[in-house]
Amino acid sequence: MKNNIFEEIKKVNENGVEYWEGRELMPLLGYNRWENFEKVIKKAIVACEGSGQEKDDHFRDATKMVEIGSSTVRQVRDWKLDRYACYLIAQNGDSKKQEIALAQTYFAIQTRKQEEFDQLLEDKKRLDLRGEIKKHNVSLAEAAGNAGVVNYGKFQNFGYKGLYGGLDANDIHKKKKLKKTQKILDHMGSEELAANLFRATQADAKLRRDKIKGEERANVTHFAVGQKVRKTIEDLGGTMPEELPSTDGICNSKKRIGNDEKKNKILEK
C-alpha cells in the first residue's frame, strides 16, 4: 500500500480544511469492524484532550448513508477527522498491523510538515508586524514630541498600562519571564504584536487628530487608547495580552525564514 492512498480519500471542506471520513479510513488501517475501529478513535480522542487540545477542533461527529443490499440505504455513524486526528488514531491503533505502521509514518511526516508550515506563517506575520511597529513607533514618538512629551519612556508605559491591565514595561518583562537583555516586542507572537501595533497607530492618530498638547494629556491619551484596545480584545473573547505566551526571539524567526528560502532555492535548481 502506497502512502499516497491516504491523499486519495482526503476531502476538503468549504473552508479549505482537509479531513478524512472515518469509515473510508478504517479499511486502510487494517480494520474490518466499525466497533473495533471506533474504540481506537475514542482512545485517540483521550490522547487529544490529554495534550490540551479541544476534541471538536480535530474530531467531528458525522453521519453518512450506506447501502444495505441492492436497493436499501440507511444512516450510520461516522467521523470527520483532520490530519492531526488521523495521526493520533494511527498512534493508538494496533501496532502489529502493517497498515497502522504505514499510517504512523505517513501522518507523522505530514503533521510535521504542517507544523513547519504553520511556524513559517507565524514567523512571517511576526516579522511583518515587528517591522510595522518599528515604523509606527517613530511616527508615534514624533506625535508625542509635538504634544510636549519629554519623557518618552514614561509615555510608552502609559500605553502599556492601558493595554496590559496596569502593567508597565518592567512588569510585562517579569510576567513573560524574559532575560534582562531580551526586548519585550522581540518575544511577542503575532497576536500580541498586532494588539500593540493597533495601540501605537491609534495613539499616534489621536494625538495628531485632537491636537493634544501637554505631556500629562498625552500620557492620559495613550493610556485611554491602550484601555480601548484591551476592551476590544475582551469583547471579542480574546486572550489578554499579558496572558499570551512569550515566543523565541524574532531573530529565530528570521533564521527559519532564511533557511526555508535557501532550501527552496536548492530545490528549484
Phi, psi and omega in degrees: 000129181275148181301327185287358175298332177290328177289329183294330180260002179294143176237163179229127181278183185295342178264007179081013181269131179285144174204162178236145176271133185304318184289336175279327180286326187311305182294333180289342178259010174085018180252139180254334183249130181300321182301319180289320181291324181293332175298321178293319178301316182293325175295321179294324178296318177300317178296321179298310181293328178294336179270005178089006180272154175278128181304315185291346176286341187232329181241113181246128175299142180208169173226160175210159178266131178234150180280137174236109185079203187272334186222011183242140175232153174215159182274134179231160179288144177211179176225144168256122190238128176278180185299320180294321178298317179298321178299315180293323177297315178298321180292333183257005179279180180287108186293347178283344179280131179298323181298322179294318179300318178295318181294321179301315180295312184298307185288332175295315179295314182293322178295320178296319178299319179295319178299317179295320178296314180298321179295317178296322178297316177296318179301316181293321176298314181299314181298316180297313182293321179296320177296319179295320179296317178303315181294315183285334175293329175296315179293321179295319179298321178295315180296320179295318178299318178296332179280348179107012179287128177255316180267091185291327178299318178295318179300315179296321180296327176297321177294316178298316181299321178295316183283326187255025174063038177101355180275133174267185185302317180295320179296318179296318179303315180290317181301321181276356179057046179269154175285162182302326184277351184270133179272141182304308185297331181284351181239024175262144172283175185297324181296315181289321177298320180297321178296319180288327175295318179297318177301312183295315182293320182287325176294316177303310183296319183291319178302318182284315184296316183271001180050050181296133178232137180105134184299317182297316179296322179295318179298315180297322179297315180297320178298315181296320178297315178301319179297319181294322177296318178298317180296322178297316178300316180297315181297329180275357180079020182279171177277134178298141187303326180290342180266351177287140182290147173286155182245175174291167187299152179300334178297328178290326175297317179299318181297315182296319178295317179298317179295322179294320179295320177297317181297319180294323179295321178296318181292331181285339183289000000 
